[in-house]
Amino acid sequence: MSSLRSSSDSLAALGEAGLLRVLTGKWKPNRARVITGAGDDCAVLRGEGKNHFLVFKTDAVSEDVHFTPQAPPGWIGHKALARALSDLAAMGAIPLAAVITLGVPANESVRRLRAIYRGLERTAKRYGVDLVGGETIRARQLFLNVALLGECRGYRPVLRSGARPGDSIFVTGKLGGAQVRHHLTFKPRLVEGKWLARNGLASAMMDLSDGLGADLPRLMAASGFEAQLDLAAIPRRPGATVKAAFEDGEDYELLFTTRPFHVKTLKKGWPFGVSLRCIGIISHCRVKSEHFAFAHGFDHFKQR
Amino acid sequence: MSSLRSSSDSLAALGEAGLLRVLTGKWKPNRARVITGAGDDCAVLRGEGKNHFLVFKTDAVSEDVHFTPQAPPGWIGHKALARALSDLAAMGAIPLAAVITLGVPANESVRRLRAIYRGLERTAKRYGVDLVGGETIRARQLFLNVALLGECRGYRPVLRSGARPGDSIFVTGKLGGAQVRHHLTFKPRLVEGKWLARNGLASAMMDLSDGLGADLPRLMAASGFEAQLDLAAIPRRPGATVKAAFEDGEDYELLFTTRPFHVKTLKKGWPFGVSLRCIGIISHCRVKSEHFAFAHGFDHFKQR
């Protein structure tokens, strides 16, 4: 009896999403202050006045999970901050300030830590983030936690929940095969996300971190409608198969939906170097919970 | 040659404060936006209007460093959040929202994690914190990182740097011997900190987390003046020696200074159950850098 119980209750059975649901599913933040809490790319709090919003995010990377011991240290620092920036980009927010927690094994090289921080600083400078504090703790494994504060001023952040039947589904850039180098060196789509949000051209948005196959169902679940995907239309990084473009994680591109009457404006007005591709449409079918069986992307805890 | 170099450059030689100095010492945040960055209890950002400030903090606890495997899980959750709240208290700020990163070993019990989160939720409710998001990552060691956003509205946060010669040095509560149980169950001094800040009665303030012997020198270094301490006046928890009250960490009491002409108002007006004790005075001597030799509290990396 207890073996059945403990097996269905184990981390491997729950997976990352299941664990988060168990732990945070009942959180009901104060609606007067909080626009959206756990479950979107970032939390959104009301700021001062009608069109000011604070955006708040925590994200960690750890050795042997998000980077190998051989990864260039500067890129580790870049990745730690850029992942959180990518989540802000997915709301259309701009970053303000970050605080860093560094977990350090006792035998870690100070020179390597310094190089990691120089990478962090370069990325912070590039994207206008003030590094305003942090702490170090002893840990068995090197990790960096980035807590990031941002804002939307004069426009509303884009949530995952705004997709409606008939909306077109777009992605930026190319997907798949990111594990080679891209996952350490990617550029967070901050200007693209802000442009979409300011111009009201995205009805729902998120960033692709666990793979299209895992992330799209989350956007659909948040919005409540299914998607019809044109697999052949998924833009692929050189050498990536359709399967890889669908299942590989760490693309850090934007996945968003656009109302039918905005599609022309979007395509014509898109001012960026990065490509833009329509990969499907939101259907009229309501999402059923079994839909999660569709997920295939990266999971920290699931056994495969 | 390289052995000398690497030894003076090792974590053990640097210690926690030294490592933070190496990593963050050159951070120069944008003064238009940031009032204080790395080096105080929290970062302080300008909010909207003249008397609104955002306060931002990250803090992590990990197994075998901040709690043992035997610690009641609810208390682990409490401690993770209460430590960050104690840092907000030390600025006189009130908490708004928190996001949590959970690092989980693959064989961790889901039941234990749930109990940790119930403790976190109880403490969040008690102190008016909205839990608005988080994530879980695989890790070799259980850890919780709390990123906390708070504010001061209508008054200025109290920094570590405001102590001046002649100011009296106060502590709340009793010190020493916290490792028995207090370090898991302490109450962050939020109402006391806010009262001191709102009423302009603290010229400098911090919370005691690494022990008076380690923390007081930090306040002195930030303010630029030395302290004359009356060791016999240090309030001690039952059973604690003067040495323990001076050196033990994890008191989570407030350490603050008060201008001479405010001392009477402070003592007469103090409306709280927790005790208040004057333990010394800020001297006219400027802090010299060797002063750090005086530090005796807990350090994550120093060999002893």
Interface residues (C-beta under 8 A of the other chain):
Chain A: D9 S10 L11 A12 L14 E16 L19 L20 V22 L23 T24 K26 W27 P29 N30 R33 V34 G37 A38 G39 D40 C42 A43 L45 G47 E48 G49 H52 L54 F56 K57 T58 D59 A60 V61 S62 V65 H66 L96 A97 V99 I100 T101 L102 G103 V104 A106 N107 E108 V110 R111 L113 R114 Y117 E121 D130 L131 V132 G133 G134 E135 T136 I137 R138 A139 R140 Q141 F143 N145 A147 L149 H300 F301
Chain B: D9 S10 L11 A12 L14 E16 L19 L20 V22 L23 T24 K26 W27 P29 N30 R33 V34 G37 A38 G39 D40 C42 A43 L45 G47 E48 G49 H52 L54 F56 K57 T58 D59 A60 V61 S62 V65 H66 L96 A97 V99 I100 T101 L102 G103 V104 A106 N107 E108 V110 R111 L113 R114 Y117 E121 D130 L131 V132 G133 G134 E135 T136 I137 R138 A139 R140 Q141 F143 N145 A147 L149 H300 F301
